[in-house]
Amino acid sequence: MTDSTSFDIIVVGGGPVGLSCGWQASAQGQRTLVLDRHGFFNEQCGTSGAERHWRLQYTQEDLFRLTLETLPLWRRLESLAERKLIHHIGSLWFGDIEVDTNEGQIAETARVMDKLELRYDWLTAKEIERRYGFTNLPKHYAGFMQPDGGAIDVRGTLAALYGLAQQHGCHLRGGERVLGLTPDADGVTVRTDRTTYRAAKVVLANGAEVNHLLTPLGATLDIKLYEMALVSLPRRDEDVDFPFWFVFQQPTEEDTNLFYGFGRNPWSPSELVRLGPVFEVNPIDDADQATGVPDPRHVRRLTSWVGEHVPSLDPTPAQTSTCLAVLPGDPRRQFYLGLADKLVPHGEHIVLYSSGWGFKFVPLLGEICVDLAMSGTTKHDISRLSPTATQEAQQ
Ligand SMILES: Cc1cc2nc3c(=O)[nH]c(=O)nc-3n(C[C@H](O)[C@H](O)[C@H](O)COP(=O)(O)OP(=O)(O)OC[C@H]3O[C@@H](n4cnc5c(N)ncnc54)[C@H](O)[C@@H]3O)c2cc1C
């Protein structure tokens, strides 16, 4: 009889990254358990809403190479799940081209696209207005359109990953919270609110709550949590459509002054389109403090930008919600990804991934975490993302 409390790999967190690990580990014959405190497909943590931005371009060359390595994995996932997950509606970045955020920088990203020979069109403010229907853009704004970018179907991805994990015999338990880990020379004891398990390796894919499990072991990651607004607006004109767009602007005294929006959703068209501010302000201390209600000032800032610059949208919100953005405290760092061997005693049995704008990397993150759990190494260059990489390495 198989022991129902003993596994090769236990994955803590069943969001997209945890499910990607569950699928890829079980597909390689690993006896795998994925645990999620809120249940699968929940929208209470770092994954809510229908779509995410897919892009190849990055200011940092190592991340740019990782997106190129991720694309074939998305194709494989799409083929196995028999559904399209990335919709190539294009990726339009514009604004003040020297503004530097942890999302990118237009001028520097264009230089890296030249180096890696990724096609794009460079556009002036007038051309952006003419092509995409924005108005009153400051004259010095410029940017680029990268046609291979677009939108990822979030719920389709989760369903695909869950289905594949299940198909390969992965054990999936929702509504069960991991309370503590005890790593030792042979593996890890995992204590939950229901029972105790034993695993050879543990993957921490629990996003905002990673420190709940690391801090008792003596290590705390520097992460910040922001409850960000998601806003759906009605379209005034059926014929006008957008690529994914992101406007980079100089920060104001009160916020980071960044906005983004999607065009018509290609997999479930509606008269609404989704937009959001990316305001890294007023961090909360803990995921459980998230209210699900956006800051009205943030919604107003977004809708007044839309009122001034996007005439084809009605700036009166039809729906609002929030999503928890989990970001490294140091804006030069994009993710925490690697073994915890130099972080906590017997951390060689613990792999962790947390924080950053990670949806576009979901199939790759699963592959890397499973590589690390099974062999301690990966062929992908993640040296700068290691949990113990120094600040100098991020420069
Ligand atoms: C507004 C917004 C816009 C974004 N836009 C983009 C984008 O355009 N492109 C992009 O690539 N990324 C984007 N991101 C980031 C992306 O959405 C996240 O990186 C990704 O969804 C996080 O997935 P995850 O699996 O790491 O974490 P989560 O989805 O947060 O999953 C973690 C899971 O762990 C579970 N959990 C926590 N603690 C425990 C415990 N102790 N025991 C058991 N289970 C536990 C939780 O219930 C949760 O289900 C955006 C994020 C936000 C907020």
Ligand as a Chemical Component Dictionary entry (heavy atoms), coordinates in Angstrom:
data_LIG
# 
_chem_comp.id                   LIG 
_chem_comp.type                 NON-POLYMER 
_chem_comp.pdbx_formal_charge   0 
_chem_comp.three_letter_code    LIG 
# 
loop_
_chem_comp_atom.comp_id 
_chem_comp_atom.atom_id 
_chem_comp_atom.alt_atom_id 
_chem_comp_atom.type_symbol 
_chem_comp_atom.charge 
_chem_comp_atom.model_Cartn_x 
_chem_comp_atom.model_Cartn_y 
_chem_comp_atom.model_Cartn_z 
_chem_comp_atom.pdbx_ordinal 
LIG C1  C1  C 0 -2.295 43.564 -10.996 1  
LIG C2  C2  C 0 -1.305 42.542 -11.434 2  
LIG C3  C3  C 0 -0.926 42.479 -12.761 3  
LIG C4  C4  C 0 0.010  41.530 -13.172 4  
LIG N1  N1  N 0 0.366  41.510 -14.481 5  
LIG C5  C5  C 0 1.267  40.605 -14.901 6  
LIG C6  C6  C 0 1.590  40.531 -16.270 7  
LIG O1  O1  O 0 1.014  41.280 -17.061 8  
LIG N2  N2  N 0 2.504  39.620 -16.673 9  
LIG C7  C7  C 0 3.107  38.773 -15.789 10 
LIG O2  O2  O 0 3.937  37.979 -16.225 11 
LIG N3  N3  N 0 2.795  38.795 -14.472 12 
LIG C8  C8  C 0 1.890  39.684 -14.021 13 
LIG N4  N4  N 0 1.536  39.719 -12.709 14 
LIG C9  C9  C 0 2.167  38.782 -11.770 15 
LIG C10 C10 C 0 1.521  37.406 -11.835 16 
LIG O3  O3  O 0 0.123  37.522 -11.822 17 
LIG C11 C11 C 0 2.014  36.601 -10.651 18 
LIG O4  O4  O 0 3.427  36.539 -10.694 19 
LIG C12 C12 C 0 1.492  35.164 -10.644 20 
LIG O5  O5  O 0 0.120  35.110 -10.944 21 
LIG C13 C13 C 0 1.749  34.575 -9.261  22 
LIG O6  O6  O 0 1.499  33.195 -9.284  23 
LIG P1  P1  P 0 2.052  32.272 -8.081  24 
LIG O7  O7  O 0 1.641  30.883 -8.397  25 
LIG O8  O8  O 0 3.488  32.559 -7.843  26 
LIG O9  O9  O 0 1.337  32.838 -6.783  27 
LIG P2  P2  P 0 -0.189 32.867 -6.314  28 
LIG O10 O10 O 0 -1.120 32.866 -7.467  29 
LIG O11 O11 O 0 -0.283 33.960 -5.321  30 
LIG O12 O12 O 0 -0.369 31.482 -5.609  31 
LIG C14 C14 C 0 0.137  31.217 -4.339  32 
LIG C15 C15 C 0 -0.787 30.198 -3.710  33 
LIG O13 O13 O 0 -0.193 29.767 -2.484  34 
LIG C16 C16 C 0 -1.250 29.480 -1.591  35 
LIG N5  N5  N 0 -0.666 29.505 -0.247  36 
LIG C17 C17 C 0 -0.117 30.545 0.411   37 
LIG N6  N6  N 0 0.367  30.164 1.596   38 
LIG C18 C18 C 0 0.092  28.838 1.720   39 
LIG C19 C19 C 0 0.319  27.881 2.730   40 
LIG N7  N7  N 0 0.947  28.200 3.868   41 
LIG N8  N8  N 0 -0.110 26.616 2.509   42 
LIG C20 C20 C 0 -0.743 26.262 1.367   43 
LIG N9  N9  N 0 -0.989 27.151 0.381   44 
LIG C21 C21 C 0 -0.565 28.413 0.543   45 
LIG C22 C22 C 0 -2.286 30.565 -1.843  46 
LIG O14 O14 O 0 -3.579 30.150 -1.463  47 
LIG C23 C23 C 0 -2.149 30.752 -3.372  48 
LIG O15 O15 O 0 -3.162 30.045 -4.078  49 
LIG C24 C24 C 0 0.589  40.638 -12.252 50 
LIG C25 C25 C 0 0.193  40.689 -10.917 51 
LIG C26 C26 C 0 -0.737 41.629 -10.510 52 
LIG C27 C27 C 0 -1.121 41.681 -9.079  53 
# 
loop_
_chem_comp_bond.comp_id 
_chem_comp_bond.atom_id_1 
_chem_comp_bond.atom_id_2 
_chem_comp_bond.value_order 
_chem_comp_bond.pdbx_ordinal 
LIG C1  C2  SING 1  
LIG C2  C3  SING 2  
LIG C2  C26 DOUB 3  
LIG C3  C4  DOUB 4  
LIG C4  N1  SING 5  
LIG C4  C24 SING 6  
LIG N1  C5  DOUB 7  
LIG C5  C6  SING 8  
LIG C5  C8  SING 9  
LIG C6  O1  DOUB 10 
LIG C6  N2  SING 11 
LIG N2  C7  SING 12 
LIG C7  O2  DOUB 13 
LIG C7  N3  SING 14 
LIG N3  C8  DOUB 15 
LIG C8  N4  SING 16 
LIG N4  C9  SING 17 
LIG N4  C24 SING 18 
LIG C9  C10 SING 19 
LIG C10 O3  SING 20 
LIG C10 C11 SING 21 
LIG C11 O4  SING 22 
LIG C11 C12 SING 23 
LIG C12 O5  SING 24 
LIG C12 C13 SING 25 
LIG C13 O6  SING 26 
LIG O6  P1  SING 27 
LIG P1  O7  DOUB 28 
LIG P1  O8  SING 29 
LIG P1  O9  SING 30 
LIG O9  P2  SING 31 
LIG P2  O10 DOUB 32 
LIG P2  O11 SING 33 
LIG P2  O12 SING 34 
LIG O12 C14 SING 35 
LIG C14 C15 SING 36 
LIG C15 O13 SING 37 
LIG C15 C23 SING 38 
LIG O13 C16 SING 39 
LIG C16 N5  SING 40 
LIG C16 C22 SING 41 
LIG N5  C17 SING 42 
LIG N5  C21 SING 43 
LIG C17 N6  DOUB 44 
LIG N6  C18 SING 45 
LIG C18 C19 SING 46 
LIG C18 C21 DOUB 47 
LIG C19 N7  SING 48 
LIG C19 N8  DOUB 49 
LIG N8  C20 SING 50 
LIG C20 N9  DOUB 51 
LIG N9  C21 SING 52 
LIG C22 O14 SING 53 
LIG C22 C23 SING 54 
LIG C23 O15 SING 55 
LIG C24 C25 DOUB 56 
LIG C25 C26 SING 57 
LIG C26 C27 SING 58 
# 
